């Protein structure tokens, strides 16, 4: 049943995505793609494609900084082997009670 559904869907999509309905720039790109993926530099003007190396270097630096911050976060460290689950639950209950008392108007 699933195989038949996938086959029908594939045929339907194949009919919708045919070279006859593609824009001219896609047809030209398809000719280039026979040897592999086309270069972003061959994308026609007017489309949103950023090929500036400095832009991508800044994006990479942001991602690396975020990765470092995540790895250095105390929440990403494994739980200590000396703390038992019961100790953790007791501490959590104490923290919750402190929070409740700090919000109590009396």
N, C-alpha and C positions, 0 to 999 in steps of 0.2 A: 504494500500500500504506500509506504513512505517512498520507496524507490520510484514508483509510478508518478507520485506527486512531484518528486524532484525532477524527474525526466520531463514532465509536462511544463514545469516552471522553467527549466533550462531551455526548452524549445521556445517558450513564449518570450523569454528574455533574449534569446538569440535572434528572434524575429524583430524585436524592438531595437536591438543594438546591431544594426547592420551598417555596412560601409556606405550604402546609398543614402542613409539618413544623417550621416555624420557631417559636421561642418568641414569646410575646406582645409582649415589648419589641422584638423584631426587626421584627415586623409593624408596630408603631407607628412605629418608626424608618424603615421603608421608605416609609411615607406621607410622612414629613418629607423623605426623601431625593429625592423627585420633583423638588424645586426645586434640589437640589444636595446636597452632603455635610452630614450632620447635625452639630450642635455637640457637642463632648465633654461639655458641661454637661447634655445631654439623656440621657446614659447613666444607666441606673438605679442606685440605691444598691446597694452590695454588689459591684459590679464594680471592678476595679482601674484607675482612670483618674485621673491626677494633672493637675489644671488650675491648680495654683498657679503663678503667674507667677514668683515668686521661685525655685521649684524649677528651672524651665526656664532662668532666667537663670543659675543656678549651673552647670547642665549646659553651657550655651553657653560660659560662662567657662572651664570645664574643657577643652572641646574647642578653644577658641581658644588656650589656654595650651599644649596638646599640639601644636597645629599650629605654633605659634611655636617650641617646643622642637625639633620635627622639622626645620623649615626652618633653624634655627641649628646643627643638628648637623653636625659636619665630615663625617660619612658621607654626608650628603645633598648635599654640594657636588660639582660635577663635577670629574673628575680634571684636574689641571693639564696644560696643553698642552705644558709644557716637559719633563715626565717621559715617557720612552718606555716601551713595554710591557716591554722588556728590563730597564730600571732597576727597574720595579715588581716584576718577578719576582725579580730579584737581592735586593732589599730583603726581599721575602716569605721567600725562602730563608734569609736571614740571621736574620730574626725567628724562623723555625721552629727553626733550629739553636740559637739562644740559649735558646729554650724547652726544647728537648731537654736541653741541658747543665744548665739550672737544675733539672731533674727527675732528673738522673742521680745515683744514690746514691754513686758513687765520687768 
